[in-house]
Amino acid sequence: MTSDASGAPRAPAADVGTELAARRTGMSFQRTRLSADRTLMSVIRTAISLIGFGFTIAQFFHQLRTSELVGPGGHPARNFGTAFIGLGIALLVMGILYHLAFMRELRRRRNEMTGEGLIHGQSGFPPSMVLITALLLLLIGIAAFASIAFRAGPFG
């Protein structure tokens, strides 16, 4: 081992390079996790748009029918709105399942590399607030769907 100008021991250059590579690789796992969260956020934005648009269509035409501005008949507007809500819920479920599978694989690879000593496993993966938000939105979407489809629930 060599020493610097102050006399303190200094690690060989190869060890420093290896340490820096391990740290960069460890940080890349954090960046990848955040990227997965951003992908789930884009799914949430699309699902909110579909659920909100479907709910608005269904409620708007329901109010028109209630106020007798539109004659009675079939329920194509309600069915159309319900379809949009269902599509938003389905998209959200697929996004949540994809996110969970991706994060499980990312954790597996990270643990594997930590076990091999290639990276340091010091920083954990905290619970994803985006995933929690997606799950809450899923519950709201299901409640909206039930309200429109069955005329029951908090939004009926």
LINZI-V796998 format. One record per helix or strand of 2 or more residues. SS is the DSSP state (H for helix, E for strand). FROM is the first residue (numbers start at 1). TO is the last residue. If there is no record, write none. Layout:
ss = <SS & SS>
from = <FROM & FROM>
to = <TO & TO>
//
This chain:
ss = <E & E & H & H & H>
from = <2 & 9 & 13 & 76 & 129>
to = <3 & 10 & 66 & 115 & 150>
//
